[in-house]
Amino acid sequence: MIQITYISCATEPMSAEKLLELLQQCLKNNARNGVTGMLLYGNETFLQALEGDEKAVDDLFEKIRIDPRHSHIQILKRKSIECRQYSDWRMGFKRISDQEINQIESETRENTRNCQHSKSPFLRVT
């Protein structure tokens, strides 16, 4: 099993209705594919962790990568796991404040800048 955590920019603001529609789609697809995880959204930014069978997670991430709702996708972590961190969540969700997402973005930029010329766990996907 693997876990992928990524951050991306929404190409347009997500209304409560659009978020609910996205979550319903995630719940249905994740149940079918054995994927669990969580999604945070705030300040037009997504932060998501996905976990499950390597092929299922990689296939899902590829769909996200080409999804027109996402831009500037950055993988924060991709790792093998023995057990699920979100085993009870087909897709947990929380809308977070602009301040919380700005803190995450700031830490991500700093970590990426510090690791650009080394073997970084941070990968840029655009």
C-alpha positions in Angstrom: 0.0 0.0 0.0 1.0 3.6 -0.5 0.0 7.1 0.7 0.3 10.2 -1.5 -0.2 13.7 0.0 -0.4 16.6 -2.4 -1.3 20.3 -2.5 -2.9 22.1 -5.4 -4.6 25.3 -6.4 -8.2 25.3 -7.4 -8.7 26.8 -10.8 -11.8 28.6 -9.5 -13.4 29.0 -6.1 -15.3 26.0 -4.9 -18.8 26.8 -3.6 -20.3 24.7 -0.8 -22.4 23.0 -3.5 -19.4 22.2 -5.7 -17.5 20.8 -2.7 -20.4 18.6 -1.7 -20.7 17.3 -5.3 -16.9 16.6 -5.3 -17.1 14.8 -2.0 -20.0 12.6 -3.1 -18.1 11.6 -6.2 -15.0 10.9 -4.0 -16.9 8.7 -1.6 -18.5 6.6 -4.4 -15.2 6.2 -6.3 -13.0 5.6 -3.3 -15.4 2.9 -1.9 -15.3 1.1 -5.3 -11.5 1.3 -5.5 -10.5 0.7 -1.9 -9.0 4.2 -1.4 -9.2 6.1 1.9 -8.0 9.6 2.8 -8.8 13.1 3.7 -9.3 16.4 1.9 -8.7 19.9 3.2 -9.9 22.9 1.3 -9.3 26.6 2.0 -8.2 29.8 0.2 -8.8 28.1 -3.2 -6.2 25.4 -2.2 -6.6 21.7 -1.9 -4.5 19.5 0.5 -5.3 15.8 0.2 -3.9 12.5 1.4 -4.8 9.3 -0.5 -4.0 5.8 0.6 -4.6 2.3 -0.6 -3.3 -0.2 -3.2 -0.5 1.4 -5.2 -2.2 1.0 -8.6 -5.5 2.4 -7.3 -3.8 5.4 -5.7 -1.6 6.1 -8.7 -4.6 5.8 -11.1 -6.6 8.2 -8.9 -3.8 10.7 -8.6 -3.3 10.7 -12.4 -7.1 11.6 -12.8 -6.6 14.4 -10.3 -3.5 15.6 -12.1 -5.5 16.1 -15.3 -8.6 17.3 -13.6 -9.3 20.9 -14.8 -10.3 21.9 -11.2 -6.6 21.6 -10.1 -3.5 23.5 -11.1 0.0 23.7 -9.7 -0.1 20.2 -8.2 2.8 19.5 -5.8 3.3 16.1 -4.3 4.4 16.6 -0.7 4.9 12.9 0.2 4.7 9.5 -1.5 5.5 6.6 0.7 4.9 2.9 1.3 2.6 2.2 4.2 1.8 -1.0 6.2 -1.4 0.3 7.6 -3.9 3.0 6.8 -3.8 6.3 8.6 -7.4 7.1 7.5 -8.9 3.6 7.6 -12.3 4.8 8.6 -12.6 7.5 6.1 -13.5 6.9 2.5 -12.8 10.6 2.2 -12.7 12.8 5.3 -13.2 16.5 4.7 -12.6 19.7 6.4 -12.9 23.3 5.1 -9.9 25.1 6.7 -9.3 28.8 7.2 -7.2 31.0 5.0 -4.7 31.3 7.8 -4.3 27.5 8.2 -3.9 27.0 4.5 -1.4 29.9 4.2 0.7 28.3 7.0 0.7 25.0 5.1 1.6 26.7 1.8 4.4 28.7 3.5 5.9 25.6 5.1 5.6 23.7 1.7 7.4 26.6 -0.2 10.2 26.7 2.4 10.7 22.9 2.4 10.7 22.8 -1.4 13.2 25.7 -1.7 15.5 24.1 0.9 15.4 20.8 -1.0 15.5 21.8 -4.6 19.1 20.7 -5.2 19.0 17.6 -3.1 17.1 14.3 -3.2 13.9 15.9 -2.0 10.7 14.1 -1.0 8.9 17.0 -2.7 8.1 16.6 -6.3 6.6 19.2 -8.6 3.9 18.1 -11.0 2.3 20.6 -13.3 
